[in-house]
Amino acid sequence: MTKLKDRLQALRMSQTDFAKLVKGKVSNINRACKEGVRTGRMAARYAAVLGCSPADLIEFTNNRQRSN
């Protein structure tokens, strides 16, 4: 479970309601809930609405595969 999804569940907020608050698309919120917030810009935008720090939302994972 991602940090964004945890935060939304703690606030009992749906992805649709959150999308309306950040003036974004539900599909983008859904992807962020599944894969995590990866950019500082989006983390800052979401954190401003949720009242937390961007660092509380951003996922620091490396899912890229190397090709040899």
N, C-alpha and C positions, 0 to 999 in steps of 0.2 A: 504494500500500500504506500502511496506517495505522501509526501508532506502536505501537499495541497488537499488531497482527498481526506486525510486525517483532520485537517483544519476545518474543512467544510462540514464533515460529520460532527465535529465537536460543537460547531455553531448551529447544527441542524438546518443547514442551508442547502438547497438543491443546486445542481449545476445550472439549471435554467435561471434561477433567481440570481446566482452569482454572475452569469453572463450578462444579465440585464444591468447589474450594478457596475460592471467594468466596461459596459458597452461593447461587448465582444460577441463572437459567435459561440453557440453552444458546442459545436463540433471542436472548436479550439480548446474550450474548457475541458471537454471530455478527453481529448488527447493529453492535455496537461495532467489530468487526474490519473490517467493510465501510465503515462511515460515519465511524468515529472516535469517540473518547470526547469528549463535548461538555460535560459538567458537572464541576465541581470535586468534587462529592460522589462521583461514580462513579470519577473519576480517583484520588481518595484511597483509595477502597475497593480498587481494583485494584492500586494502587501498594503498598499495605501487604502484599499477598500476593506481589507480584513483587519486592519489595525495592528499589524505585526511588522517585523523586520523582513526585508527581502531575503536575508540569509536563512530565515526560518522556513522558507518555501523552496529555495533552489536545491536541486538534486545534483550532487557531485559524483556522478557515475560515468564510467566510460564503457559504452555499449558498442563501440566500433570494433570491427574485426580487421585485423591486419591481413593483407594479401602478400604472399611471398613469391 
